[in-house]
């Protein structure tokens, strides 16, 4: 049986590390099961520009003590997403 959605793999890995299930109406989803999902990203300024161009509300902050940039926003189903960027990336205006 094949489930709709997307499978994400770690670099060089043969086993999926995340399966995002698709094909369900947003009313069927259970909120609050996962507080947020975090990913590592590259291209902070471009990512922020894309969110702004699509009028997606977001929060950008620098993690105290580490300097890592953290970009938070919600996906269309209301799930909180975080993308962490290296401290050396230039901050977005």
C-alpha positions in Angstrom: 0.0 0.0 0.0 1.3 3.4 -0.9 0.5 6.4 1.2 0.3 9.9 -0.3 2.8 12.4 0.9 6.6 12.9 0.9 9.5 10.9 2.3 12.7 12.7 3.3 16.0 11.0 3.5 19.3 12.0 5.1 22.2 12.5 2.8 23.4 9.1 1.6 20.8 7.3 3.6 18.5 4.6 2.3 15.9 4.8 5.0 13.5 7.7 5.3 13.8 9.9 8.4 10.5 11.7 7.9 7.3 10.9 6.3 4.9 13.8 5.8 1.5 12.2 5.1 -0.8 13.9 2.5 -4.3 13.3 1.3 -6.1 14.4 4.5 -8.4 17.4 4.9 -7.1 19.9 7.4 -10.2 19.3 9.6 -9.0 15.7 10.1 -5.6 16.7 11.4 -4.9 16.5 15.1 -3.3 19.8 16.3 -0.8 19.9 19.2 0.8 16.5 18.6 4.1 18.0 17.5 5.0 21.5 18.7 7.2 22.2 15.7 9.5 20.6 13.1 13.0 22.0 12.6 15.2 21.8 9.6 18.7 23.1 8.6 18.7 25.6 5.8 21.0 27.7 3.6 20.2 31.1 2.1 18.6 33.0 5.0 18.0 36.3 3.2 16.5 34.5 0.2 14.2 32.4 2.4 12.9 35.4 4.3 12.4 37.3 1.0 10.3 34.3 -0.3 8.1 34.3 2.9 7.6 38.1 2.6 6.7 37.9 -1.1 4.0 35.3 -0.1 2.8 37.4 2.9 3.7 34.5 5.3 4.0 35.8 8.9 7.3 34.7 10.4 9.7 35.4 13.2 13.5 35.6 12.9 15.7 35.5 15.9 19.3 34.7 16.8 19.8 31.9 19.3 21.6 33.4 22.4 25.0 31.8 23.1 25.2 30.0 19.7 24.3 32.7 17.2 22.3 30.3 15.1 19.5 32.1 13.1 16.1 30.6 13.7 13.3 31.3 11.3 9.8 30.3 12.5 6.5 30.3 10.5 3.4 28.1 10.1 2.6 25.9 7.2 -0.8 26.0 5.5 -2.2 23.4 8.0 -1.0 25.4 11.0 2.0 23.3 11.9 4.9 25.4 13.3 8.0 25.1 11.2 11.6 26.2 12.1 14.5 26.5 9.8 17.9 26.9 11.5 20.7 28.8 9.6 24.4 29.1 10.3 25.4 32.0 12.5 27.7 33.2 9.7 24.8 33.8 7.3 23.9 37.5 6.9 20.7 38.4 8.8 17.7 39.3 6.7 16.6 43.0 6.6 
